[in-house]
Amino acid sequence: MFLDIFLTVSRGIALTLYVTLASLLIGGILGLLLAAGAQSRSRIIRAVVGSYINIVRVVPPITWLFLIYFGLPQFAFKLSTLEAAVVGFSVIASAFMAEIYRSGLLSIPVGQREAAWALGMNPMTTARWIITPQAFRVALPAIATYAIGLLKDSALASTIGVHEITYYAQQSAKQLHQGLISFAIAGVLYIAISLIIAVISRRTHLMLRKKIGVA
Amino acid sequence: MSFITDWLEWLPELTPGIAISLKLTGLALLFGFPLGLLLSVTAESKFASLRWSSFFAVEIGRGLPALVLLYLLYFSLPDMGVILDSMTTAVIALSWNAGAYASEYFRAGLSAVPNGQKEAAKTSGFSTWDGFRLIILPQALRISTPPLASLAVLVFQGSALAFVIAVPEIMSRAYEISSMSFQYLSVFTLTAVVYGLITWAFLGLVKLLERRLNRHMV
C-alpha cells in the first residue's frame, strides 16, 4: 500500500523539477534583463522595470497561474497546462530574480567599476568579467533560497492540472482514501529535493570561493 | 471601456470574498505568531523532547509547500475522525505555516538580545518568566517586527490557497464569476488588481511601522 502510493506520487517528481528548473532558468534570464533595465540611464525604462517588478510581486502566484491559463486563451494563446505553469512561474521568478541580482550588484564596490574603467575595459567587458562573477558569488545563496521557494510554489501548478507531485498525491488521496500517507510522501519528496538544492548550492558556493581564493 | 462596467458588476460579488480572505489572514496571524513565539522558545528548551517537537513542527511547517500542508490536513483529519469545515482547516494550515516562519524571526530576535540582559534580569531579582516577559521579549520584538510584518503580507497572499479546499475567499469567488461569465481574462485581471491593491496597502503599513520602530536610530 505504502509502496504503491510512493510509486504513484513519485511519478510527479519529473514535472515538479521541470517546472521549477525551467522557470528558474527563463526567469533568471529575464531577471538579468530586468536588472540591467533597472540600472538604465533612461528614467522611463527604470520606471517600467520598477512597476513590472512591483506588479508581479503583489499578486499571489495562484492568481497569475489562473490569469495565464484561463485568461490568455481568450486572446490568442492556447497554452497547455505545463506551458501555462512555466510561463506563469517564469514571470514570477523574473521579478524575484531581478531583485536578487540587484542586491548582488549593490554589494560590488564602485571602485571595481572604476578600476576596470581605468584599465581601459569597455562596459560590456567590465560587466562580463569583473562585475558578474563577483555579483553571482554574492547572489548565489539568495538564488538557492529562491529556488527552494519556487520548488514549493510549483505545487500550485497542480491546481491547473499539471501532473506533478501534488497532483498525483491528490489523485491517490482521493482514490485510495489515504490522505495522510499520500501528502506525507509528497511532503517528504519536497523536503528531500529542497535539501538536494541546498547541498548543491553550498558546494558551488565553496567551490567558487576556493577558485577566487578568498577564505 | 466595456470592461469597467463588467468590473463594477462583479465587484459586489467579489467583496464578500475579500472579507473572508482578510478574516483568514487575520486568524492565521492571530494563531500563527503566538505559535511561532512558542516554537522559538521551545527550540531552546532544556528538554530534548520539546526541542525535537519544535524542530519537527517548524520543519514541516516551512519545508512543505503551504498547498501540500493544506491538503494534508484537509484529506487526513477526517480519516482520523476530526471533522472540520474548510475554513477551520485553512486557518490551521496557514497558522502552522506562518508560525513556522515566524519562529525563525522570533528566534533571530531573541538571540540578538545580549546574554547580559538575561543575567542582569536575574540578578535584579526577576523570575525567569518575568525577566523574559519584561526584559528580553520587548527588545527581541523590536528586531523581529519588520520581518514579521513582511510575513503578514505573504500570509495574505497565501490565503489565496484556501481556494483549493473551497473556502469562499477572493479566488473562489473569482473562479465562480469567471465560469459563469466566461470572461476569464477580465475576471482574473480584476482579481489581480484587488490582491495587488490590498497588498500595496499592507506594504505601506509595513513601511510606516518600520519607520516608527527606527525613530530612535536616526
Interface residues (C-beta under 8 A of the other chain):
Chain A: I55 V58 V59 P60 P61 I62 T63 W64 F66 L67 F70 G71 L72 P73 Q74 F75 L151 K152 D153 S154 A155 L156 S158 T159 T166 A169 Q170 A173 K174 H177 Q178 G179 L180 S182 F183 A184 A186 G187 Y190 I191 S194
Chain B: E59 I60 G63 L64 P65 A66 L67 V68 L69 Y71 L72 Y74 F75 S76 P78 D79 M80 Q157 G158 A160 L161 F163 V164 M171 A174 Y175 S178 Q183 Y184 L185 S186 F188 T189 T191 A192 Y195 G196 T199 W200 L203
